[in-house]
């Protein structure tokens, strides 16, 4: 009788654990996707701000790197 109860308990525990792990994995991947989308949005905003600053200062990325290199010499 004890063997049947122990086997039933362990079987139920294994099934519940598998479902919990699946749900946890799903939640983690969902959170990862949300964070990746936020970072992509911040990166695109940063790129826009950099382009605006380059436009306002009249410097292009290639001119800027040459000027910085020239100042160090």
C-alpha positions as a printed Julia matrix, in Angstrom:
73×3 Matrix{Float64}:
  0.0    0.0     0.0
  2.82   2.4     0.87
  4.55   1.64   -2.43
  1.45   2.63   -4.42
  1.04   5.87   -2.49
  4.72   6.78   -2.85
  4.66   6.02   -6.57
  1.5    8.09   -7.05
  2.96  10.99   -5.07
  6.23  10.93   -7.01
  4.41  10.7   -10.34
  2.25  13.7    -9.45
  5.27  15.61   -8.21
  7.13  14.92  -11.47
  4.2   16.07  -13.61
  3.69  19.21  -11.52
  7.42  19.96  -11.68
  7.47  19.59  -15.46
  4.52  21.96  -15.83
  6.15  24.48  -13.48
  9.44  24.36  -15.38
  7.62  24.85  -18.68
  5.72  27.86  -17.29
  8.89  29.35  -15.82
 10.74  28.96  -19.11
  7.84  30.64  -20.93
  7.9   33.56  -18.47
 11.66  33.99  -18.77
 11.54  34.04  -22.58
  8.68  36.55  -22.48
 10.65  38.83  -20.16
 13.7   38.5   -22.38
 11.68  39.57  -25.41
 10.27  42.59  -23.56
 13.75  43.69  -22.48
 15.17  43.16  -25.97
 12.42  45.35  -27.45
 13.09  48.09  -24.88
 16.81  48.06  -25.62
 16.14  48.23  -29.34
 13.9   51.26  -28.78
 16.52  53.0   -26.64
 19.2   52.27  -29.24
 17.11  53.7   -32.08
 16.38  56.84  -30.01
 20.09  57.21  -29.3
 20.93  56.86  -32.99
 18.41  59.59  -33.85
 19.87  61.91  -31.21
 23.4   61.32  -32.48
 22.34  62.05  -36.05
 20.63  65.27  -34.91
 23.74  66.39  -33.06
 25.93  65.59  -36.06
 23.58  67.55  -38.28
 23.54  70.55  -35.91
 27.32  70.62  -35.55
 27.92  69.97  -39.25
 30.1   66.99  -38.52
 29.69  63.63  -40.17
 31.0   60.49  -38.46
 33.99  60.26  -40.82
 34.93  63.94  -40.34
 34.58  63.58  -36.57
 37.01  60.66  -36.35
 39.59  62.48  -38.5
 39.37  65.59  -36.36
 39.8   63.64  -33.14
 42.77  61.79  -34.6
 44.28  65.12  -35.74
 43.94  66.63  -32.24
 45.89  63.8   -30.63
 48.89  64.26  -32.96
